[in-house]
Amino acid sequence: MSALFTPLALRGVTVPNRIALAPMCQYSAGPDGLPSDWHRVHLGSRAVGGAGLVITEATAVVPEGRISPQDTGLWSAAHVDAWRPITAFVAAHGAVPAVQLAHAGFKASTYRPWAPARGGVPDAEGGWTPVGPGDQPFVPDYRTPTALDEAGIAAVVDAFATAAGRALDAGFAAVEIHAAHGYLLHEFLSPLTNRRTDGWGGDRAARMRLTLDVARAVRAAVGESVPVLTRISATDWTDGGWTVEDSVVLAGELAAAGVDLVDTSSGGAAVQASIPVGPGYQVPLAARIRRDAGVPTGAVGLIVEPEQAEQIVAGGEADLVLLGRELLRDPYWPHRAAAKLGATPTWPDQYTRAV
């Protein structure tokens, strides 16, 4: 029996296997943040390909929370309507549709990666003034943010909760809170980017406050049966930054707030970080959090071979593997992995002639 192809129960939802499509920005929405045919094909093909959990790209809870003007959102009824056919297709092909709710903070209003320009998008090209824990830009060519005040912070928490409720209306069966990669919640967590001296900065407990408030608000919004995941950057990979020890503490607090699984990534808050990129380089972080905090984790980061993924789950390093680039290269990787590991591939009827 392959551990990778055993179901995973998360509250009232059963994920049919331990393979998830990692959230990856597609930068292919219109200026209104509505998902397009691209998203239906991108997400739907990974469901057809056998991934058990299909997570959208970072989907902004407010317009100013988008990374780029081409990011998806979930801040209105129009977004709910646009997401419904996508979630219905994903679910019809056996996968669990999930949305990653996000706010880019001071990394917002930037050009998408293949644009000829770099840095912050000006107002004249559809950009806006971002917000953050302070008023310093991430890097000099990004836009200067406005520091969030108490009312602004309360509005962020409410926006996450409201978007979580909309996610259920849109047909998503699980939600993930994005608290990684130098975006708003991570900006508050990391001492590299949070230099506040009020109740939202300073010691670790104060820096964790916004992320935990969001987690509690999202849990209340979705009820008790819907899984809530949280993606974190387990370490900033630089001296003076957020550490895996901090993440162990945060993971325990997230679990107490109603989070069911910690999706364990890293980095994003420091341009000077020294990251030891290699096959499975973030798996030890997921394993450490799972062991020391006693919470389920997802492992991500250059997981490419079926045997590698199998060992991660079978060896208790993580409860779930999230594949990004490998599923971009091959949407049918889960079916190939099932055959290689002695499990039964779940090819759709339309494709059985190729089996």
N, C-alpha and C positions, 0 to 999 in steps of 0.2 A: 504494500500500500504506500503510495507516494504521499508524503506529508504536504507537499505543495498543492496537491489536488484534494485535500480534505476541506470540508466546509468550515467557515468561520462565522460563529454566531456573535453578533453585536446587537445587544438589546433585542428589538423585535424584528431584526433583519438577519438573514443568513446569506453570507457571501459564498457563492458556490465553490470557490477555490481561493488560494492565498496570493493571487496575482492581481495587482492593481495597475491601471494606467495612471502614471504620475501626472499631476497637473502641470501643463506646459503652455505658456502663452503662445497664442497663434497670431495675435495682432491683425485680426481679419474681420473685426466688427466695424460697423459704420460709426459715424460720429455720435450716434444716439446710443451706442453700447449694445445694440441688439445683435444676438448671435445670427449667423448667416448659414447658407447652405454648406459652406466650408465646415462649420462646426458640426452639422448633422453628419456629414460624411466622415470627418476626422474621428469624432467620438463613436459614431455608429459602427465604423469598420473595426474598431478595437473590441466592441461588444461581439460582433460577428466573429472576430478572431479568437474569442475565448477568454478574455480578461474577466475576472469575477467582479471587480470593482472598477468603474470608469469614472474618473474625477475630472471635472472641467478645469480649464485654465483659471488663473486668478480672476475672479469675477467681482467687480467693484460694488460696494454697498452704497456708494454715493458717486456722482459724476466726478468729483475732484479726487476720488480715490483710485482712479485708473492710472496705470503705469504710462500708457500712451493713449492718444485719442482713438486708437483702434482696438482698445480692450473691451471685453464684454462687461455687462452690468446686470444688476438685479434690483434696481431702485424704483421700479414702477410696474403697474399692471401690464403695460405693453411688453416688458421683459418677460413677465410670467407667460404671456401668450406665445412669445417667440420661443421660449425654452420648451414648451409642452410637447411639440412633435419630436423634439430631440430626445427628451427623456423617455417618451413612449417607445421610440425605436430601440433605444438602448435596453430598456426593460424587456421588450418583446423578444430580444435575442439572448436573454438569460443573464444579463449582467445587472448589477446594482448601480443605478445612476446617482452620482454624488456631485455636489458643487463645492468648490473652494471659494469661500467668502473672503474678500480681501480689501485692504485699504493701503495704497502705496506710500502714504505719508510724504516725506520730502523727496522720494524717488518718483513722484508723479509728474505728469506733463512732460514726458520725454519722447523723443522720436523712436519709432520702432526700429529694430536692429538693421534692417536692410535699407532704411532711408538714406539718401545721400548726405543729409545733415546729421549732426550728433548733438547731444546735450538737451537742454530744455527747449520745449516748443513754445514760441511766443504766442501771445493772445491772437495776433493777426493770422496765425496758422492753426487756430483751434485749441491753443493751450490755455492754461489757467494758473493761478497762484496756488501752489501746494501748501499743505500744513505739516507740522511736525512737532516734536517735543520742544524744539527751540527755533531760533530764527537763522540758523546757519545751514547753507546748502550742503548736500552730501559731497559733491565735488564742485569746483569753481564754475564749470559750465552748465550745471543744473540750475533750476530756478530757485530763488531765495524764498524759503517758506515763511508762513506766518505761524508763530508759536500758538498752540492750542491753549485757550483759557478753560476755566472750569465748565462753562457752558458748551464749549466746543468738544471737550472730552465726553461730556454727557451725551452730546449728539452723536458721537462716534459709537458709543455703546448702544444707543437706541437704533442706529442705522444697521448695525450687525444683527440685532434681534429682529428688526423689521424685515430685513432681507432673508433671514432664516425662515420666517413665517411664509414669505413669498416663495421660497424654495420648495416648500411642501406643496403649495398651490401649483407650482410649475411641474410637479411630478418627481422631484428628487426624493430619494429614499434615505439619504444621509447627507450630512453637511460637514465640511472641514473648515476650521478657522485658520487663516494664514497668519502665523506669528513668526515668520522666518525671513531670511534673505534681505534684511535691511529695510523691510517695509514697516509700516507704522507701528504695529504692536512690537516687533523686534526692536525698533528704534527706542521704544520706551524701556524695553528689557535691558538693552546693552548699556553699560557705563561709558562706552565709546561715543554714543550718540545721545544719551540722556544726561544732561548736565543740570537738570532742574533741581531746585532746592525746596520745592513745596512738597505736598503729600504724594506727588506722582514721580518723584525722583529722589536720589540720595542712596539709601541702602537698598538691598535686594528686594525686600518686602515691598517697598514703595514702588520700585521699578516694575515689579510683577503685577501691580495692582490693576492696571488697565487690561492686561491680557486676561486676568482672572475675572474681572468684572464682565468682560465680553463673553467669556465662557459660561458664566452663570446666566447671563441674559439670553444667550443662544439656547442653552438647555431649557430655560423656562419657556422660550418661544416655540420650541419644537415638541415639547412634551417628553414623556418618559420612554416611549418606545422607539424613538428615532436615534440612530447612532450619531454621535458628535465626535469628530476627529480634530486634532490640532497639529498643524505642521510647525515645527520649531527649528531654529538653527541651534544645534546642541552646543556649538562652540563658535567663537569668532575667529579662532585660529591665530590669535595675536595676544601678546602680553597686555594686561589691563582690560581685556574684554570679557564677554560672557563666556563661561566655562561649562564643561560637562558636569561638574559638581553642582553648578547653579541649575543646570537642566534637570538633574535628578530631583532637586527640591521642587522646581517648577512642575515637573511631571506629577509628583505626588499631590500638589495643590490642584492641578488641573483635574486629576481623577476625582478629588473630593468635590470639585465644582461640577462634575457630571460629564467629563470627557472620557471617552471609551478607549481611545487609542492615540498614541503620540507618534506621529509621522516624523521621523528623525532625519532631518537634513542638517546643513551647517553653512556657516559663512554668510557674507552679504553686507555686513555692517562696516567692514574696513577694507579699503582698497589695498592696504599694505599687507594683508593677510598672507601667510605662507601655508598653502593648503597641499597636503600630500596626496594629490590626485592619483588614483590607481584603481584597479578592479576591487570593488567592494569596500572602498576606503572609508565609508561612513558606517558600515555595518557594526564595528565595535562600539560606536556611540549608541546605536539602538540597543545593542546587547547590554551595555552598561546601565542604561536607563531602565530596561526591562528587569534586570536583576536587582538593582539597588532601590528603585522606586516601586517595584512590584506592579507595574502597569503594562498592558499590552503595547507593543510598538510595531511600527512599520520601518523597514530598512530600504534605503534608496542609495543610488550612487554607483554607476558602472557595474550593475548586475547584468550579465550578458549571457551566461551559459545556464542551461536547465539544471545541471548538476550543482552549480554554485548556488542557485536559488533554492534548490531542494535542501542543501546542507544548512543554509541559513535558517530555514523553518524547522527542519528535523532536529537541528542542534540546539534549538531554543534561543537563538540569537535575536529573533524577531518573530512576530505572529503573521506578518504579511510582507511581501516584497513589492515595491513600487518600481516599475520599469518606465523609463522615459525614452532616451535615445534608441534603445533596442526595439521598443514598440513603434517608434517612428520608422525604423528601418524595416521592420517586419511586423505588421499588425496581427499576423497569425502565429506569432511566437508561442502563445499558450498551447495551441493545438500541437505544434511540433514538440514542445516540451512534454506534453502528456504522452505522446507516442514514445518518446525517448526514455521516459521514466516509468513506463509500464502502466500508465493510467489510460483511461478511455477518452480520446478526443471527442469533443462535442461539436463536430462540424455541422453547419446547417444543411438541411436536405439539398439545397441548391448546389452545394459544393461536394457532396459525397462521391461523385465520379472521380474526384482527384485524390481520394483517400487510398 
